[in-house]
Every structure is written in structure tokens, then in C-alpha cells.
Amino acid sequence: MSSTTTTPVRSAPALRCLLAESGSYREQLTIAPLDGQPGRFDVRVTSWLESARDPLLAHHRRFRTTLDRAALQRLHQALGALLEGGSADIDTGPAA
């Protein structure tokens, strides 16, 4: 038997970043604060194909997780180091 949990996403503005766009295909990163969980964020990567024959299959959640502020800061640090010419094997330390 499996269970499904629903993560309440806050109605506050979310950060949205288009990651890929090629013809009718798009991928987007969305980070939104969670209601009732200060300092925690819903992180999603979604994709959609505007030319899909079946509208139910046009939008797809590729990845979803919940991160706290410290994890987002580690991600920010790692991306910054990578963009500054650092190694692709950047270790920002273990998750708390």
C-alpha cells in the first residue's frame, strides 16, 4: 500500500527560471516558500511540450523536493563556484 502526501505551497511569489527552450519544448525551475514551514522551500523542475497530442501529457513534473534555507545556500555557493571557473566536483559539505 502506498501513501501520498501533499506539500502545501505558499501563495507568495515564487522564483521561476526558464532552463531550456527549444521550439515547443520548455523546462522551468520553480522555488516557492512553503506555508506553515518557515525557511523551507518547494523546489520543482517541470517540462512541457506545447505540441503534445494529448494535453494531459503536455506538462510533466520531472523533479520535486523540499529544501531548507541552508541547503539553498549550499546550492547557491556551489553554482557560484562552478560559474567562477571552479571544478564540477565542488563539495559544499554534508547536508545537516
KOLGU-4560 file (N, C-alpha, C; in nm, 3 decimals, padded with zeros to 5 digits):
<recs>
<n_xx: 00.084 n_yy: -00.118 n_zz: 00.000 ca_xx: 00.000 ca_yy: 00.000 ca_zz: 00.000 c_xx: 00.089 c_yy: 00.124 c_zz: 00.000 mol: A seq: 1 type: MET>
<n_xx: 00.058 n_yy: 00.219 n_zz: -00.084 ca_xx: 00.137 ca_yy: 00.340 ca_zz: -00.090 c_xx: 00.057 c_yy: 00.457 c_zz: -00.034 mol: A seq: 2 type: SER>
<n_xx: 00.129 n_yy: 00.557 n_zz: 00.009 ca_xx: 00.061 ca_yy: 00.676 ca_zz: 00.060 c_xx: 00.109 c_yy: 00.797 c_zz: -00.019 mol: A seq: 3 type: SER>
<n_xx: 00.025 n_yy: 00.895 n_zz: -00.026 ca_xx: 00.057 ca_yy: 01.019 ca_zz: -00.096 c_xx: 00.045 c_yy: 01.133 c_zz: 00.002 mol: A seq: 4 type: THR>
<n_xx: 00.145 n_yy: 01.221 n_zz: 00.002 ca_xx: 00.139 ca_yy: 01.339 ca_zz: 00.088 c_xx: 00.136 c_yy: 01.461 c_zz: -00.001 mol: A seq: 5 type: THR>
<n_xx: 00.069 n_yy: 01.562 n_zz: 00.047 ca_xx: 00.059 ca_yy: 01.687 ca_zz: -00.025 c_xx: 00.137 c_yy: 01.792 c_zz: 00.050 mol: A seq: 6 type: THR>
<n_xx: 00.227 n_yy: 01.860 n_zz: -00.019 ca_xx: 00.306 ca_yy: 01.967 ca_zz: 00.041 c_xx: 00.236 c_yy: 02.099 c_zz: 00.014 mol: A seq: 7 type: THR>
<n_xx: 00.197 n_yy: 02.172 n_zz: 00.120 ca_xx: 00.128 ca_yy: 02.299 ca_zz: 00.097 c_xx: 00.225 c_yy: 02.405 c_zz: 00.047 mol: A seq: 8 type: PRO>
<n_xx: 00.203 n_yy: 02.455 n_zz: -00.073 ca_xx: 00.287 ca_yy: 02.559 ca_zz: -00.129 c_xx: 00.224 c_yy: 02.694 c_zz: -00.100 mol: A seq: 9 type: VAL>
<n_xx: 00.306 n_yy: 02.788 n_zz: -00.054 ca_xx: 00.259 ca_yy: 02.922 ca_zz: -00.019 c_xx: 00.214 c_yy: 02.996 c_zz: -00.144 mol: A seq: 10 type: ARG>
<n_xx: 00.116 n_yy: 03.082 n_zz: -00.124 ca_xx: 00.067 ca_yy: 03.162 ca_zz: -00.235 c_xx: 00.158 c_yy: 03.282 c_zz: -00.264 mol: A seq: 11 type: SER>
<n_xx: 00.266 n_yy: 03.297 n_zz: -00.185 ca_xx: 00.362 ca_yy: 03.405 ca_zz: -00.207 c_xx: 00.432 c_yy: 03.385 c_zz: -00.342 mol: A seq: 12 type: ALA>
<n_xx: 00.487 n_yy: 03.491 n_zz: -00.397 ca_xx: 00.556 ca_yy: 03.480 ca_zz: -00.526 c_xx: 00.667 c_yy: 03.375 c_zz: -00.522 mol: A seq: 13 type: PRO>
<n_xx: 00.681 n_yy: 03.304 n_zz: -00.631 ca_xx: 00.784 ca_yy: 03.202 ca_zz: -00.643 c_xx: 00.891 c_yy: 03.250 c_zz: -00.740 mol: A seq: 14 type: ALA>
<n_xx: 01.010 n_yy: 03.199 n_zz: -00.724 ca_xx: 01.116 ca_yy: 03.223 ca_zz: -00.819 c_xx: 01.095 c_yy: 03.126 c_zz: -00.935 mol: A seq: 15 type: LEU>
<n_xx: 01.096 n_yy: 03.178 n_zz: -01.056 ca_xx: 01.081 ca_yy: 03.093 ca_zz: -01.174 c_xx: 01.196 c_yy: 03.123 c_zz: -01.269 mol: A seq: 16 type: ARG>
<n_xx: 01.257 n_yy: 03.017 n_zz: -01.320 ca_xx: 01.371 ca_yy: 03.033 ca_zz: -01.409 c_xx: 01.356 c_yy: 02.935 c_zz: -01.526 mol: A seq: 17 type: CYS>
<n_xx: 01.350 n_yy: 02.988 n_zz: -01.647 ca_xx: 01.343 ca_yy: 02.904 ca_zz: -01.765 c_xx: 01.481 c_yy: 02.841 c_zz: -01.787 mol: A seq: 18 type: LEU>
<n_xx: 01.486 n_yy: 02.708 n_zz: -01.787 ca_xx: 01.613 ca_yy: 02.637 ca_zz: -01.801 c_xx: 01.643 c_yy: 02.599 c_zz: -01.946 mol: A seq: 19 type: LEU>
<n_xx: 01.540 n_yy: 02.563 n_zz: -02.020 ca_xx: 01.559 ca_yy: 02.521 ca_zz: -02.159 c_xx: 01.438 c_yy: 02.561 c_zz: -02.241 mol: A seq: 20 type: ALA>
<n_xx: 01.465 n_yy: 02.598 n_zz: -02.365 ca_xx: 01.357 ca_yy: 02.633 ca_zz: -02.457 c_xx: 01.403 c_yy: 02.598 c_zz: -02.597 mol: A seq: 21 type: GLU>
<n_xx: 01.332 n_yy: 02.507 n_zz: -02.658 ca_xx: 01.367 ca_yy: 02.462 ca_zz: -02.793 c_xx: 01.237 c_yy: 02.432 c_zz: -02.868 mol: A seq: 22 type: SER>
<n_xx: 01.202 n_yy: 02.520 n_zz: -02.958 ca_xx: 01.077 ca_yy: 02.502 ca_zz: -03.030 c_xx: 00.960 c_yy: 02.507 c_zz: -02.935 mol: A seq: 23 type: GLY>
<n_xx: 00.881 n_yy: 02.399 n_zz: -02.930 ca_xx: 00.764 ca_yy: 02.397 ca_zz: -02.843 c_xx: 00.793 c_yy: 02.328 c_zz: -02.708 mol: A seq: 24 type: SER>
<n_xx: 00.920 n_yy: 02.293 n_zz: -02.682 ca_xx: 00.959 ca_yy: 02.228 ca_zz: -02.556 c_xx: 01.021 c_yy: 02.330 c_zz: -02.461 mol: A seq: 25 type: TYR>
<n_xx: 00.982 n_yy: 02.322 n_zz: -02.333 ca_xx: 01.037 ca_yy: 02.411 ca_zz: -02.231 c_xx: 01.058 c_yy: 02.336 c_zz: -02.101 mol: A seq: 26 type: ARG>
<n_xx: 01.161 n_yy: 02.378 n_zz: -02.024 ca_xx: 01.183 ca_yy: 02.330 ca_zz: -01.888 c_xx: 01.197 c_yy: 02.451 c_zz: -01.798 mol: A seq: 27 type: GLU>
<n_xx: 01.142 n_yy: 02.439 n_zz: -01.676 ca_xx: 01.144 ca_yy: 02.552 ca_zz: -01.583 c_xx: 01.174 c_yy: 02.505 c_zz: -01.442 mol: A seq: 28 type: GLN>
<n_xx: 01.257 n_yy: 02.583 n_zz: -01.371 ca_xx: 01.283 ca_yy: 02.562 ca_zz: -01.230 c_xx: 01.195 c_yy: 02.659 c_zz: -01.152 mol: A seq: 29 type: LEU>
<n_xx: 01.125 n_yy: 02.607 n_zz: -01.050 ca_xx: 01.042 ca_yy: 02.691 ca_zz: -00.965 c_xx: 01.079 c_yy: 02.664 c_zz: -00.819 mol: A seq: 30 type: THR>
<n_xx: 01.102 n_yy: 02.770 n_zz: -00.743 ca_xx: 01.130 ca_yy: 02.759 ca_zz: -00.599 c_xx: 01.030 c_yy: 02.848 c_zz: -00.528 mol: A seq: 31 type: ILE>
<n_xx: 00.951 n_yy: 02.787 n_zz: -00.436 ca_xx: 00.847 ca_yy: 02.862 ca_zz: -00.366 c_xx: 00.851 c_yy: 02.830 c_zz: -00.217 mol: A seq: 32 type: ALA>
<n_xx: 00.832 n_yy: 02.932 n_zz: -00.132 ca_xx: 00.825 ca_yy: 02.907 ca_zz: 00.012 c_xx: 00.703 c_yy: 02.822 c_zz: 00.047 mol: A seq: 33 type: PRO>
<n_xx: 00.716 n_yy: 02.742 n_zz: 00.152 ca_xx: 00.606 ca_yy: 02.655 ca_zz: 00.194 c_xx: 00.526 c_yy: 02.719 c_zz: 00.307 mol: A seq: 34 type: LEU>
<n_xx: 00.395 n_yy: 02.709 n_zz: 00.298 ca_xx: 00.307 ca_yy: 02.758 ca_zz: 00.405 c_xx: 00.331 c_yy: 02.681 c_zz: 00.533 mol: A seq: 35 type: ASP>
<n_xx: 00.337 n_yy: 02.752 n_zz: 00.644 ca_xx: 00.347 ca_yy: 02.688 ca_zz: 00.775 c_xx: 00.481 c_yy: 02.624 c_zz: 00.803 mol: A seq: 36 type: GLY>
<n_xx: 00.578 n_yy: 02.643 n_zz: 00.714 ca_xx: 00.711 ca_yy: 02.586 ca_zz: 00.732 c_xx: 00.816 c_yy: 02.693 c_zz: 00.698 mol: A seq: 37 type: GLN>
<n_xx: 00.832 n_yy: 02.789 n_zz: 00.787 ca_xx: 00.928 ca_yy: 02.898 ca_zz: 00.761 c_xx: 01.067 c_yy: 02.843 c_zz: 00.732 mol: A seq: 38 type: PRO>
<n_xx: 01.131 n_yy: 02.898 n_zz: 00.630 ca_xx: 01.266 ca_yy: 02.857 ca_zz: 00.595 c_xx: 01.273 c_yy: 02.731 c_zz: 00.510 mol: A seq: 39 type: GLY>
<n_xx: 01.157 n_yy: 02.679 n_zz: 00.465 ca_xx: 01.155 ca_yy: 02.560 ca_zz: 00.380 c_xx: 01.091 c_yy: 02.596 c_zz: 00.247 mol: A seq: 40 type: ARG>
<n_xx: 01.142 n_yy: 02.532 n_zz: 00.139 ca_xx: 01.102 ca_yy: 02.570 ca_zz: 00.005 c_xx: 01.070 c_yy: 02.447 c_zz: -00.080 mol: A seq: 41 type: PHE>
<n_xx: 00.967 n_yy: 02.459 n_zz: -00.162 ca_xx: 00.931 ca_yy: 02.357 ca_zz: -00.259 c_xx: 01.012 c_yy: 02.386 c_zz: -00.385 mol: A seq: 42 type: ASP>
<n_xx: 01.089 n_yy: 02.287 n_zz: -00.432 ca_xx: 01.174 ca_yy: 02.303 ca_zz: -00.550 c_xx: 01.124 c_yy: 02.206 c_zz: -00.656 mol: A seq: 43 type: VAL>
<n_xx: 01.093 n_yy: 02.259 n_zz: -00.774 ca_xx: 01.040 ca_yy: 02.176 ca_zz: -00.883 c_xx: 01.109 c_yy: 02.208 c_zz: -01.014 mol: A seq: 44 type: ARG>
<n_xx: 01.129 n_yy: 02.104 n_zz: -01.093 ca_xx: 01.169 ca_yy: 02.120 ca_zz: -01.232 c_xx: 01.056 c_yy: 02.057 c_zz: -01.314 mol: A seq: 45 type: VAL>
<n_xx: 00.995 n_yy: 02.139 n_zz: -01.397 ca_xx: 00.884 ca_yy: 02.091 ca_zz: -01.480 c_xx: 00.918 c_yy: 02.113 c_zz: -01.627 mol: A seq: 46 type: THR>
<n_xx: 00.854 n_yy: 02.033 n_zz: -01.709 ca_xx: 00.872 ca_yy: 02.049 ca_zz: -01.853 c_xx: 00.735 c_yy: 02.044 c_zz: -01.919 mol: A seq: 47 type: SER>
<n_xx: 00.727 n_yy: 02.103 n_zz: -02.035 ca_xx: 00.603 ca_yy: 02.093 ca_zz: -02.110 c_xx: 00.632 c_yy: 02.102 c_zz: -02.260 mol: A seq: 48 type: TRP>
<n_xx: 00.545 n_yy: 02.037 n_zz: -02.334 ca_xx: 00.555 ca_yy: 02.031 ca_zz: -02.478 c_xx: 00.425 c_yy: 02.085 c_zz: -02.535 mol: A seq: 49 type: LEU>
<n_xx: 00.431 n_yy: 02.205 n_zz: -02.589 ca_xx: 00.310 ca_yy: 02.270 ca_zz: -02.639 c_xx: 00.247 c_yy: 02.195 c_zz: -02.756 mol: A seq: 50 type: GLU>
<n_xx: 00.325 n_yy: 02.115 n_zz: -02.826 ca_xx: 00.272 ca_yy: 02.045 ca_zz: -02.942 c_xx: 00.227 c_yy: 01.902 c_zz: -02.910 mol: A seq: 51 type: SER>
<n_xx: 00.218 n_yy: 01.867 n_zz: -02.781 ca_xx: 00.175 ca_yy: 01.732 ca_zz: -02.743 c_xx: 00.035 c_yy: 01.704 c_zz: -02.793 mol: A seq: 52 type: ALA>
<n_xx: 00.014 n_yy: 01.584 n_zz: -02.844 ca_xx: -00.119 ca_yy: 01.547 ca_zz: -02.894 c_xx: -00.219 c_yy: 01.532 c_zz: -02.781 mol: A seq: 53 type: ARG>
<n_xx: -00.172 n_yy: 01.481 n_zz: -02.667 ca_xx: -00.258 ca_yy: 01.462 ca_zz: -02.550 c_xx: -00.227 c_yy: 01.573 c_zz: -02.450 mol: A seq: 54 type: ASP>
<n_xx: -00.320 n_yy: 01.667 n_zz: -02.427 ca_xx: -00.295 ca_yy: 01.778 ca_zz: -02.334 c_xx: -00.259 c_yy: 01.731 c_zz: -02.193 mol: A seq: 55 type: PRO>
<n_xx: -00.306 n_yy: 01.613 n_zz: -02.153 ca_xx: -00.273 ca_yy: 01.562 ca_zz: -02.019 c_xx: -00.126 c_yy: 01.524 c_zz: -02.008 mol: A seq: 56 type: LEU>
<n_xx: -00.062 n_yy: 01.497 n_zz: -02.120 ca_xx: 00.080 ca_yy: 01.460 ca_zz: -02.121 c_xx: 00.171 c_yy: 01.578 c_zz: -02.155 mol: A seq: 57 type: LEU>
<n_xx: 00.114 n_yy: 01.693 n_zz: -02.181 ca_xx: 00.192 ca_yy: 01.809 ca_zz: -02.223 c_xx: 00.279 c_yy: 01.864 c_zz: -02.111 mol: A seq: 58 type: ALA>
<n_xx: 00.233 n_yy: 01.856 n_zz: -01.987 ca_xx: 00.303 ca_yy: 01.912 ca_zz: -01.872 c_xx: 00.350 c_yy: 01.798 c_zz: -01.783 mol: A seq: 59 type: HIS>
<n_xx: 00.478 n_yy: 01.801 n_zz: -01.746 ca_xx: 00.536 ca_yy: 01.690 ca_zz: -01.669 c_xx: 00.626 c_yy: 01.743 c_zz: -01.558 mol: A seq: 60 type: HIS>
<n_xx: 00.603 n_yy: 01.696 n_zz: -01.435 ca_xx: 00.693 ca_yy: 01.731 ca_zz: -01.324 c_xx: 00.808 c_yy: 01.633 c_zz: -01.327 mol: A seq: 61 type: ARG>
<n_xx: 00.927 n_yy: 01.682 n_zz: -01.358 ca_xx: 01.044 ca_yy: 01.596 ca_zz: -01.374 c_xx: 01.114 c_yy: 01.570 c_zz: -01.241 mol: A seq: 62 type: ARG>
<n_xx: 01.108 n_yy: 01.668 n_zz: -01.149 ca_xx: 01.178 ca_yy: 01.655 ca_zz: -01.021 c_xx: 01.109 c_yy: 01.745 c_zz: -00.920 mol: A seq: 63 type: PHE>
<n_xx: 01.099 n_yy: 01.697 n_zz: -00.796 ca_xx: 01.043 ca_yy: 01.778 ca_zz: -00.688 c_xx: 01.107 c_yy: 01.736 c_zz: -00.556 mol: A seq: 64 type: ARG>
<n_xx: 01.143 n_yy: 01.836 n_zz: -00.477 ca_xx: 01.197 ca_yy: 01.811 ca_zz: -00.344 c_xx: 01.166 c_yy: 01.931 c_zz: -00.256 mol: A seq: 65 type: THR>
<n_xx: 01.192 n_yy: 01.917 n_zz: -00.128 ca_xx: 01.179 ca_yy: 02.026 ca_zz: -00.032 c_xx: 01.317 c_yy: 02.053 c_zz: 00.025 mol: A seq: 66 type: THR>
<n_xx: 01.360 n_yy: 02.179 n_zz: 00.021 ca_xx: 01.491 ca_yy: 02.217 ca_zz: 00.075 c_xx: 01.473 c_yy: 02.324 c_zz: 00.181 mol: A seq: 67 type: LEU>
<n_xx: 01.564 n_yy: 02.322 n_zz: 00.279 ca_xx: 01.564 ca_yy: 02.431 ca_zz: 00.377 c_xx: 01.660 c_yy: 02.540 c_zz: 00.330 mol: A seq: 68 type: ASP>
<n_xx: 01.661 n_yy: 02.649 n_zz: 00.403 ca_xx: 01.742 ca_yy: 02.765 ca_zz: 00.364 c_xx: 01.891 c_yy: 02.729 c_zz: 00.355 mol: A seq: 69 type: ARG>
<n_xx: 01.941 n_yy: 02.647 n_zz: 00.446 ca_xx: 02.082 ca_yy: 02.609 ca_zz: 00.444 c_xx: 02.116 c_yy: 02.531 c_zz: 00.317 mol: A seq: 70 type: ALA>
<n_xx: 02.027 n_yy: 02.443 n_zz: 00.274 ca_xx: 02.051 ca_yy: 02.366 ca_zz: 00.151 c_xx: 02.051 c_yy: 02.458 c_zz: 00.030 mol: A seq: 71 type: ALA>
<n_xx: 01.961 n_yy: 02.556 n_zz: 00.028 ca_xx: 01.960 ca_yy: 02.652 ca_zz: -00.083 c_xx: 02.088 c_yy: 02.735 c_zz: -00.084 mol: A seq: 72 type: LEU>
<n_xx: 02.140 n_yy: 02.768 n_zz: 00.034 ca_xx: 02.265 ca_yy: 02.843 ca_zz: 00.041 c_xx: 02.381 c_yy: 02.760 c_zz: -00.010 mol: A seq: 73 type: GLN>
<n_xx: 02.383 n_yy: 02.629 n_zz: 00.021 ca_xx: 02.489 ca_yy: 02.541 ca_zz: -00.031 c_xx: 02.479 c_yy: 02.531 c_zz: -00.183 mol: A seq: 74 type: ARG>
<n_xx: 02.358 n_yy: 02.521 n_zz: -00.235 ca_xx: 02.338 ca_yy: 02.516 ca_zz: -00.379 c_xx: 02.386 c_yy: 02.645 c_zz: -00.444 mol: A seq: 75 type: LEU>
<n_xx: 02.353 n_yy: 02.756 n_zz: -00.384 ca_xx: 02.397 ca_yy: 02.887 ca_zz: -00.435 c_xx: 02.550 c_yy: 02.895 c_zz: -00.437 mol: A seq: 76 type: HIS>
<n_xx: 02.612 n_yy: 02.849 n_zz: -00.329 ca_xx: 02.758 ca_yy: 02.851 ca_zz: -00.319 c_xx: 02.821 c_yy: 02.762 c_zz: -00.427 mol: A seq: 77 type: GLN>
<n_xx: 02.766 n_yy: 02.644 n_zz: -00.446 ca_xx: 02.821 ca_yy: 02.551 ca_zz: -00.544 c_xx: 02.805 c_yy: 02.605 c_zz: -00.686 mol: A seq: 78 type: ALA>
<n_xx: 02.687 n_yy: 02.660 n_zz: -00.718 ca_xx: 02.665 ca_yy: 02.716 ca_zz: -00.852 c_xx: 02.758 c_yy: 02.835 c_zz: -00.875 mol: A seq: 79 type: LEU>
<n_xx: 02.774 n_yy: 02.920 n_zz: -00.774 ca_xx: 02.863 ca_yy: 03.035 ca_zz: -00.786 c_xx: 03.006 c_yy: 02.992 c_zz: -00.812 mol: A seq: 80 type: GLY>
<n_xx: 03.053 n_yy: 02.892 n_zz: -00.738 ca_xx: 03.190 ca_yy: 02.842 ca_zz: -00.757 c_xx: 03.207 c_yy: 02.782 c_zz: -00.897 mol: A seq: 81 type: ALA>
<n_xx: 03.107 n_yy: 02.708 n_zz: -00.942 ca_xx: 03.114 ca_yy: 02.647 ca_zz: -01.074 c_xx: 03.120 c_yy: 02.754 c_zz: -01.183 mol: A seq: 82 type: LEU>
<n_xx: 03.037 n_yy: 02.857 n_zz: -01.170 ca_xx: 03.033 ca_yy: 02.963 ca_zz: -01.269 c_xx: 03.159 c_yy: 03.050 c_zz: -01.268 mol: A seq: 83 type: LEU>
<n_xx: 03.229 n_yy: 03.052 n_zz: -01.156 ca_xx: 03.354 ca_yy: 03.127 ca_zz: -01.146 c_xx: 03.473 c_yy: 03.047 c_zz: -01.198 mol: A seq: 84 type: GLU>
<n_xx: 03.444 n_yy: 02.930 n_zz: -01.256 ca_xx: 03.551 ca_yy: 02.852 ca_zz: -01.315 c_xx: 03.602 c_yy: 02.740 c_zz: -01.225 mol: A seq: 85 type: GLY>
<n_xx: 03.528 n_yy: 02.710 n_zz: -01.120 ca_xx: 03.569 ca_yy: 02.603 ca_zz: -01.029 c_xx: 03.543 c_yy: 02.466 c_zz: -01.088 mol: A seq: 86 type: GLY>
<n_xx: 03.575 n_yy: 02.367 n_zz: -01.010 ca_xx: 03.558 ca_yy: 02.228 ca_zz: -01.051 c_xx: 03.411 c_yy: 02.189 c_zz: -01.052 mol: A seq: 87 type: SER>
<n_xx: 03.377 n_yy: 02.093 n_zz: -01.135 ca_xx: 03.241 ca_yy: 02.039 ca_zz: -01.138 c_xx: 03.218 c_yy: 01.950 c_zz: -01.017 mol: A seq: 88 type: ALA>
<n_xx: 03.324 n_yy: 01.915 n_zz: -00.944 ca_xx: 03.314 ca_yy: 01.827 ca_zz: -00.827 c_xx: 03.322 c_yy: 01.909 c_zz: -00.698 mol: A seq: 89 type: ASP>
<n_xx: 03.252 n_yy: 02.018 n_zz: -00.690 ca_xx: 03.253 ca_yy: 02.105 ca_zz: -00.574 c_xx: 03.177 c_yy: 02.040 c_zz: -00.460 mol: A seq: 90 type: ILE>
<n_xx: 03.238 n_yy: 02.033 n_zz: -00.343 ca_xx: 03.174 ca_yy: 01.975 ca_zz: -00.225 c_xx: 03.151 c_yy: 02.086 c_zz: -00.125 mol: A seq: 91 type: ASP>
<n_xx: 03.026 n_yy: 02.120 n_zz: -00.099 ca_xx: 02.995 ca_yy: 02.226 ca_zz: -00.005 c_xx: 02.966 c_yy: 02.172 c_zz: 00.134 mol: A seq: 92 type: THR>
<n_xx: 02.997 n_yy: 02.046 n_zz: 00.156 ca_xx: 02.979 ca_yy: 01.987 ca_zz: 00.289 c_xx: 02.855 c_yy: 01.902 c_zz: 00.296 mol: A seq: 93 type: GLY>
<n_xx: 02.848 n_yy: 01.821 n_zz: 00.399 ca_xx: 02.733 ca_yy: 01.730 ca_zz: 00.415 c_xx: 02.607 c_yy: 01.806 c_zz: 00.451 mol: A seq: 94 type: PRO>
<n_xx: 02.495 n_yy: 01.748 n_zz: 00.413 ca_xx: 02.366 ca_yy: 01.805 ca_zz: 00.450 c_xx: 02.348 c_yy: 01.793 c_zz: 00.600 mol: A seq: 95 type: ALA>
<n_xx: 02.289 n_yy: 01.896 n_zz: 00.658 ca_xx: 02.269 ca_yy: 01.895 ca_zz: 00.804 c_xx: 02.150 c_yy: 01.811 c_zz: 00.841 mol: A seq: 96 type: ALA>
</recs>
